[in-house]
Every structure is written in C-alpha cells, then in structure tokens.
Amino acid sequence: MADQNISQSTDSQPQVTTSPLRCIIGALISGALTYGLYSLMVGIVTTYAKKPIVSNSQLAASIASAVRTLVIGVTALGTGVFGIVTIGLLALAVQLVVQKQRGKQN
C-alpha cells in the first residue's frame, strides 16, 4: 500500500524537456565552476610551492606532504569533473541542434 503512494507521487512530477538553451546555460554554470576551481587550485599550488615544509620530524613532514597532496588532488578532481560536464553539455547542445535540423529536413 505504501509503495503505491510513493510511485504515484513520483509519476505526478512534470517532465522537463531538454533543449539546447538549457544545455548551454548549464555548460556556462559548469564552466564558471571549472574556472573557479582551477583558479583555486593554482592558488593553492603556488602557496604550497612558496612555503616548504619545515619540520625536524619525518612523520610530521610525511603527514604534511600527504595533506598537501590530498588538497591539490581534490581541487584537481573537481576541476576535471566540472570540465568534463561542461564539454558534455556543449556536445549535447550540438547534438540536439543537429537532431532538430535533421527533423526539419525530413
């Protein structure tokens, strides 16, 4: 009985159609996030390069190096993911435009 209520509420949501304009807007947003994360990553790398790890303890130096690597890696991963999303959305917009042109020709 509860399963029927859940399925009925999800079916009543309106379907959003995909359009080239929506893809381009999404690509612009994703591209802005890509640029922001890239700028952040460059700033972090520059800061880490200017401030070397100073420690007498090998364990502390290893932990600091691992943390630096993780921070740079996370920002690089975010940059890459949003960059790929941007490219994918732009490709989808082109595909939708081409499909509309083919539909008009037939």
Secondary structure, DSSP 8 states (H G I E B T S, - for coil): -HHHHHHHHHHTS------HHHHHHHHHHHHHHHHHHHHHHHHHHHHHHHS----S-HHHHHHHHHHHHHHHHHHHHHHHHHHHHHHHHHHHHHHHHHHHHHHHH-
